Amino acid sequence: MVKVGLLVRLEAKPGKEQAVADFLRGGLALVMEEPDTVTWYGIQMGPSTFGIFDTFAEDAGRKAHLGGKVAAALMAHAEELFSTPPAIEMIDILAAK
C-alpha cells in the first residue's frame, strides 16, 4: 500500500513546452530503475503547466527518489526549461485504489 507521495508542479518557459514533455517522457526509463517508486506519472495540466506525481510505500522510498537520477536531471535542466523553480510538495496518501 502506498502511504506517501510527491507532487511536483513545473511551469515551462515560453517555447520550451515540447522539451518539457519530452523530458518527462524520457524520465520514465530512469524511474523504472527505482524499486521503491510504486507509481510515477509525468502529466500535463495546461499548455505550459506540467507535473510529476509519484507514490511510495514508505518515506525511505520517497527520500531515495529525491536523491535519484530523475531528481538530479530535473534540477540540472531547471534553469533551461522552467520559468520558475520546480515546486515540490511532499504529500501523504489518505486513500488509494
MODELLER restraints for C-alpha pairs under 7 A, 6 or more apart:
rsr = mdl.restraints
at = mdl.atoms
rsr.add(forms.Gaussian(group=physical.xy_distance, feature=features.Distance(at['CA:1:A'], at['CA:57:A']), mean=5.75, stdev=0.5))
rsr.add(forms.Gaussian(group=physical.xy_distance, feature=features.Distance(at['CA:2:A'], at['CA:55:A']), mean=6.17, stdev=0.5))
rsr.add(forms.Gaussian(group=physical.xy_distance, feature=features.Distance(at['CA:2:A'], at['CA:56:A']), mean=5.20, stdev=0.5))
rsr.add(forms.Gaussian(group=physical.xy_distance, feature=features.Distance(at['CA:2:A'], at['CA:57:A']), mean=4.13, stdev=0.5))
rsr.add(forms.Gaussian(group=physical.xy_distance, feature=features.Distance(at['CA:2:A'], at['CA:93:A']), mean=6.77, stdev=0.5))
rsr.add(forms.Gaussian(group=physical.xy_distance, feature=features.Distance(at['CA:3:A'], at['CA:56:A']), mean=6.28, stdev=0.5))
rsr.add(forms.Gaussian(group=physical.xy_distance, feature=features.Distance(at['CA:3:A'], at['CA:57:A']), mean=5.16, stdev=0.5))
rsr.add(forms.Gaussian(group=physical.xy_distance, feature=features.Distance(at['CA:3:A'], at['CA:58:A']), mean=6.12, stdev=0.5))
rsr.add(forms.Gaussian(group=physical.xy_distance, feature=features.Distance(at['CA:3:A'], at['CA:92:A']), mean=6.04, stdev=0.5))
rsr.add(forms.Gaussian(group=physical.xy_distance, feature=features.Distance(at['CA:3:A'], at['CA:93:A']), mean=4.95, stdev=0.5))
rsr.add(forms.Gaussian(group=physical.xy_distance, feature=features.Distance(at['CA:4:A'], at['CA:55:A']), mean=5.84, stdev=0.5))
rsr.add(forms.Gaussian(group=physical.xy_distance, feature=features.Distance(at['CA:4:A'], at['CA:56:A']), mean=5.41, stdev=0.5))
rsr.add(forms.Gaussian(group=physical.xy_distance, feature=features.Distance(at['CA:4:A'], at['CA:57:A']), mean=6.46, stdev=0.5))
rsr.add(forms.Gaussian(group=physical.xy_distance, feature=features.Distance(at['CA:4:A'], at['CA:58:A']), mean=6.32, stdev=0.5))
rsr.add(forms.Gaussian(group=physical.xy_distance, feature=features.Distance(at['CA:4:A'], at['CA:59:A']), mean=6.44, stdev=0.5))
rsr.add(forms.Gaussian(group=physical.xy_distance, feature=features.Distance(at['CA:4:A'], at['CA:91:A']), mean=5.78, stdev=0.5))
rsr.add(forms.Gaussian(group=physical.xy_distance, feature=features.Distance(at['CA:4:A'], at['CA:92:A']), mean=4.44, stdev=0.5))
rsr.add(forms.Gaussian(group=physical.xy_distance, feature=features.Distance(at['CA:4:A'], at['CA:93:A']), mean=5.19, stdev=0.5))
rsr.add(forms.Gaussian(group=physical.xy_distance, feature=features.Distance(at['CA:5:A'], at['CA:54:A']), mean=5.42, stdev=0.5))
rsr.add(forms.Gaussian(group=physical.xy_distance, feature=features.Distance(at['CA:5:A'], at['CA:55:A']), mean=4.12, stdev=0.5))
rsr.add(forms.Gaussian(group=physical.xy_distance, feature=features.Distance(at['CA:5:A'], at['CA:56:A']), mean=5.78, stdev=0.5))
rsr.add(forms.Gaussian(group=physical.xy_distance, feature=features.Distance(at['CA:5:A'], at['CA:62:A']), mean=6.84, stdev=0.5))
rsr.add(forms.Gaussian(group=physical.xy_distance, feature=features.Distance(at['CA:5:A'], at['CA:90:A']), mean=6.05, stdev=0.5))
rsr.add(forms.Gaussian(group=physical.xy_distance, feature=features.Distance(at['CA:5:A'], at['CA:91:A']), mean=5.08, stdev=0.5))
rsr.add(forms.Gaussian(group=physical.xy_distance, feature=features.Distance(at['CA:5:A'], at['CA:92:A']), mean=6.12, stdev=0.5))
rsr.add(forms.Gaussian(group=physical.xy_distance, feature=features.Distance(at['CA:5:A'], at['CA:93:A']), mean=6.67, stdev=0.5))
rsr.add(forms.Gaussian(group=physical.xy_distance, feature=features.Distance(at['CA:6:A'], at['CA:53:A']), mean=5.67, stdev=0.5))
rsr.add(forms.Gaussian(group=physical.xy_distance, feature=features.Distance(at['CA:6:A'], at['CA:54:A']), mean=5.40, stdev=0.5))
rsr.add(forms.Gaussian(group=physical.xy_distance, feature=features.Distance(at['CA:6:A'], at['CA:55:A']), mean=6.56, stdev=0.5))
rsr.add(forms.Gaussian(group=physical.xy_distance, feature=features.Distance(at['CA:6:A'], at['CA:88:A']), mean=6.85, stdev=0.5))
rsr.add(forms.Gaussian(group=physical.xy_distance, feature=features.Distance(at['CA:6:A'], at['CA:89:A']), mean=5.67, stdev=0.5))
rsr.add(forms.Gaussian(group=physical.xy_distance, feature=features.Distance(at['CA:6:A'], at['CA:90:A']), mean=4.81, stdev=0.5))
rsr.add(forms.Gaussian(group=physical.xy_distance, feature=features.Distance(at['CA:6:A'], at['CA:91:A']), mean=5.68, stdev=0.5))
rsr.add(forms.Gaussian(group=physical.xy_distance, feature=features.Distance(at['CA:7:A'], at['CA:52:A']), mean=5.86, stdev=0.5))
rsr.add(forms.Gaussian(group=physical.xy_distance, feature=features.Distance(at['CA:7:A'], at['CA:53:A']), mean=4.75, stdev=0.5))
rsr.add(forms.Gaussian(group=physical.xy_distance, feature=features.Distance(at['CA:7:A'], at['CA:54:A']), mean=6.90, stdev=0.5))
rsr.add(forms.Gaussian(group=physical.xy_distance, feature=features.Distance(at['CA:7:A'], at['CA:88:A']), mean=5.98, stdev=0.5))
rsr.add(forms.Gaussian(group=physical.xy_distance, feature=features.Distance(at['CA:7:A'], at['CA:89:A']), mean=5.15, stdev=0.5))
rsr.add(forms.Gaussian(group=physical.xy_distance, feature=features.Distance(at['CA:7:A'], at['CA:90:A']), mean=6.58, stdev=0.5))
rsr.add(forms.Gaussian(group=physical.xy_distance, feature=features.Distance(at['CA:8:A'], at['CA:51:A']), mean=5.24, stdev=0.5))
rsr.add(forms.Gaussian(group=physical.xy_distance, feature=features.Distance(at['CA:8:A'], at['CA:52:A']), mean=4.99, stdev=0.5))
rsr.add(forms.Gaussian(group=physical.xy_distance, feature=features.Distance(at['CA:8:A'], at['CA:53:A']), mean=6.45, stdev=0.5))
rsr.add(forms.Gaussian(group=physical.xy_distance, feature=features.Distance(at['CA:8:A'], at['CA:86:A']), mean=6.47, stdev=0.5))
rsr.add(forms.Gaussian(group=physical.xy_distance, feature=features.Distance(at['CA:8:A'], at['CA:87:A']), mean=5.41, stdev=0.5))
rsr.add(forms.Gaussian(group=physical.xy_distance, feature=features.Distance(at['CA:8:A'], at['CA:88:A']), mean=4.45, stdev=0.5))
rsr.add(forms.Gaussian(group=physical.xy_distance, feature=features.Distance(at['CA:8:A'], at['CA:89:A']), mean=6.13, stdev=0.5))
rsr.add(forms.Gaussian(group=physical.xy_distance, feature=features.Distance(at['CA:9:A'], at['CA:50:A']), mean=6.13, stdev=0.5))
rsr.add(forms.Gaussian(group=physical.xy_distance, feature=features.Distance(at['CA:9:A'], at['CA:51:A']), mean=4.48, stdev=0.5))
rsr.add(forms.Gaussian(group=physical.xy_distance, feature=features.Distance(at['CA:9:A'], at['CA:52:A']), mean=6.77, stdev=0.5))
rsr.add(forms.Gaussian(group=physical.xy_distance, feature=features.Distance(at['CA:9:A'], at['CA:86:A']), mean=5.89, stdev=0.5))
rsr.add(forms.Gaussian(group=physical.xy_distance, feature=features.Distance(at['CA:9:A'], at['CA:87:A']), mean=5.11, stdev=0.5))
rsr.add(forms.Gaussian(group=physical.xy_distance, feature=features.Distance(at['CA:9:A'], at['CA:88:A']), mean=6.68, stdev=0.5))
rsr.add(forms.Gaussian(group=physical.xy_distance, feature=features.Distance(at['CA:10:A'], at['CA:49:A']), mean=5.89, stdev=0.5))
rsr.add(forms.Gaussian(group=physical.xy_distance, feature=features.Distance(at['CA:10:A'], at['CA:50:A']), mean=4.92, stdev=0.5))
rsr.add(forms.Gaussian(group=physical.xy_distance, feature=features.Distance(at['CA:10:A'], at['CA:51:A']), mean=5.24, stdev=0.5))
rsr.add(forms.Gaussian(group=physical.xy_distance, feature=features.Distance(at['CA:10:A'], at['CA:82:A']), mean=6.67, stdev=0.5))
rsr.add(forms.Gaussian(group=physical.xy_distance, feature=features.Distance(at['CA:10:A'], at['CA:86:A']), mean=5.23, stdev=0.5))
rsr.add(forms.Gaussian(group=physical.xy_distance, feature=features.Distance(at['CA:10:A'], at['CA:87:A']), mean=6.77, stdev=0.5))
rsr.add(forms.Gaussian(group=physical.xy_distance, feature=features.Distance(at['CA:11:A'], at['CA:48:A']), mean=5.82, stdev=0.5))
rsr.add(forms.Gaussian(group=physical.xy_distance, feature=features.Distance(at['CA:11:A'], at['CA:49:A']), mean=4.73, stdev=0.5))
rsr.add(forms.Gaussian(group=physical.xy_distance, feature=features.Distance(at['CA:11:A'], at['CA:50:A']), mean=6.17, stdev=0.5))
rsr.add(forms.Gaussian(group=physical.xy_distance, feature=features.Distance(at['CA:11:A'], at['CA:82:A']), mean=5.45, stdev=0.5))
rsr.add(forms.Gaussian(group=physical.xy_distance, feature=features.Distance(at['CA:11:A'], at['CA:83:A']), mean=5.84, stdev=0.5))
rsr.add(forms.Gaussian(group=physical.xy_distance, feature=features.Distance(at['CA:11:A'], at['CA:84:A']), mean=6.38, stdev=0.5))
rsr.add(forms.Gaussian(group=physical.xy_distance, feature=features.Distance(at['CA:12:A'], at['CA:20:A']), mean=6.59, stdev=0.5))
rsr.add(forms.Gaussian(group=physical.xy_distance, feature=features.Distance(at['CA:12:A'], at['CA:48:A']), mean=5.18, stdev=0.5))
rsr.add(forms.Gaussian(group=physical.xy_distance, feature=features.Distance(at['CA:12:A'], at['CA:49:A']), mean=6.35, stdev=0.5))
rsr.add(forms.Gaussian(group=physical.xy_distance, feature=features.Distance(at['CA:12:A'], at['CA:81:A']), mean=5.78, stdev=0.5))
rsr.add(forms.Gaussian(group=physical.xy_distance, feature=features.Distance(at['CA:12:A'], at['CA:82:A']), mean=4.42, stdev=0.5))
rsr.add(forms.Gaussian(group=physical.xy_distance, feature=features.Distance(at['CA:12:A'], at['CA:83:A']), mean=5.71, stdev=0.5))
rsr.add(forms.Gaussian(group=physical.xy_distance, feature=features.Distance(at['CA:13:A'], at['CA:81:A']), mean=5.78, stdev=0.5))
rsr.add(forms.Gaussian(group=physical.xy_distance, feature=features.Distance(at['CA:13:A'], at['CA:82:A']), mean=4.93, stdev=0.5))
rsr.add(forms.Gaussian(group=physical.xy_distance, feature=features.Distance(at['CA:13:A'], at['CA:83:A']), mean=4.62, stdev=0.5))
rsr.add(forms.Gaussian(group=physical.xy_distance, feature=features.Distance(at['CA:16:A'], at['CA:81:A']), mean=5.94, stdev=0.5))
rsr.add(forms.Gaussian(group=physical.xy_distance, feature=features.Distance(at['CA:17:A'], at['CA:48:A']), mean=5.73, stdev=0.5))
rsr.add(forms.Gaussian(group=physical.xy_distance, feature=features.Distance(at['CA:20:A'], at['CA:81:A']), mean=6.52, stdev=0.5))
rsr.add(forms.Gaussian(group=physical.xy_distance, feature=features.Distance(at['CA:24:A'], at['CA:42:A']), mean=5.41, stdev=0.5))
rsr.add(forms.Gaussian(group=physical.xy_distance, feature=features.Distance(at['CA:25:A'], at['CA:42:A']), mean=6.89, stdev=0.5))
rsr.add(forms.Gaussian(group=physical.xy_distance, feature=features.Distance(at['CA:27:A'], at['CA:70:A']), mean=6.07, stdev=0.5))
rsr.add(forms.Gaussian(group=physical.xy_distance, feature=features.Distance(at['CA:30:A'], at['CA:69:A']), mean=6.50, stdev=0.5))
rsr.add(forms.Gaussian(group=physical.xy_distance, feature=features.Distance(at['CA:30:A'], at['CA:70:A']), mean=6.22, stdev=0.5))
rsr.add(forms.Gaussian(group=physical.xy_distance, feature=features.Distance(at['CA:31:A'], at['CA:70:A']), mean=6.82, stdev=0.5))
rsr.add(forms.Gaussian(group=physical.xy_distance, feature=features.Distance(at['CA:36:A'], at['CA:56:A']), mean=6.28, stdev=0.5))
rsr.add(forms.Gaussian(group=physical.xy_distance, feature=features.Distance(at['CA:36:A'], at['CA:61:A']), mean=4.87, stdev=0.5))
rsr.add(forms.Gaussian(group=physical.xy_distance, feature=features.Distance(at['CA:37:A'], at['CA:55:A']), mean=6.22, stdev=0.5))
rsr.add(forms.Gaussian(group=physical.xy_distance, feature=features.Distance(at['CA:37:A'], at['CA:56:A']), mean=5.31, stdev=0.5))
rsr.add(forms.Gaussian(group=physical.xy_distance, feature=features.Distance(at['CA:37:A'], at['CA:61:A']), mean=6.38, stdev=0.5))
rsr.add(forms.Gaussian(group=physical.xy_distance, feature=features.Distance(at['CA:38:A'], at['CA:55:A']), mean=5.55, stdev=0.5))
rsr.add(forms.Gaussian(group=physical.xy_distance, feature=features.Distance(at['CA:38:A'], at['CA:56:A']), mean=5.26, stdev=0.5))
rsr.add(forms.Gaussian(group=physical.xy_distance, feature=features.Distance(at['CA:39:A'], at['CA:54:A']), mean=5.20, stdev=0.5))
rsr.add(forms.Gaussian(group=physical.xy_distance, feature=features.Distance(at['CA:39:A'], at['CA:55:A']), mean=5.20, stdev=0.5))
rsr.add(forms.Gaussian(group=physical.xy_distance, feature=features.Distance(at['CA:40:A'], at['CA:53:A']), mean=5.84, stdev=0.5))
rsr.add(forms.Gaussian(group=physical.xy_distance, feature=features.Distance(at['CA:40:A'], at['CA:54:A']), mean=4.17, stdev=0.5))
rsr.add(forms.Gaussian(group=physical.xy_distance, feature=features.Distance(at['CA:40:A'], at['CA:55:A']), mean=6.67, stdev=0.5))
rsr.add(forms.Gaussian(group=physical.xy_distance, feature=features.Distance(at['CA:41:A'], at['CA:52:A']), mean=5.52, stdev=0.5))
rsr.add(forms.Gaussian(group=physical.xy_distance, feature=features.Distance(at['CA:41:A'], at['CA:53:A']), mean=5.14, stdev=0.5))
rsr.add(forms.Gaussian(group=physical.xy_distance, feature=features.Distance(at['CA:41:A'], at['CA:54:A']), mean=6.08, stdev=0.5))
rsr.add(forms.Gaussian(group=physical.xy_distance, feature=features.Distance(at['CA:42:A'], at['CA:51:A']), mean=5.96, stdev=0.5))
rsr.add(forms.Gaussian(group=physical.xy_distance, feature=features.Distance(at['CA:42:A'], at['CA:52:A']), mean=4.71, stdev=0.5))
rsr.add(forms.Gaussian(group=physical.xy_distance, feature=features.Distance(at['CA:42:A'], at['CA:53:A']), mean=6.75, stdev=0.5))
rsr.add(forms.Gaussian(group=physical.xy_distance, feature=features.Distance(at['CA:43:A'], at['CA:50:A']), mean=5.56, stdev=0.5))
rsr.add(forms.Gaussian(group=physical.xy_distance, feature=features.Distance(at['CA:43:A'], at['CA:51:A']), mean=5.07, stdev=0.5))
rsr.add(forms.Gaussian(group=physical.xy_distance, feature=features.Distance(at['CA:43:A'], at['CA:52:A']), mean=5.97, stdev=0.5))
rsr.add(forms.Gaussian(group=physical.xy_distance, feature=features.Distance(at['CA:44:A'], at['CA:50:A']), mean=4.20, stdev=0.5))
rsr.add(forms.Gaussian(group=physical.xy_distance, feature=features.Distance(at['CA:44:A'], at['CA:51:A']), mean=6.22, stdev=0.5))
rsr.add(forms.Gaussian(group=physical.xy_distance, feature=features.Distance(at['CA:56:A'], at['CA:62:A']), mean=5.98, stdev=0.5))
rsr.add(forms.Gaussian(group=physical.xy_distance, feature=features.Distance(at['CA:78:A'], at['CA:85:A']), mean=6.52, stdev=0.5))
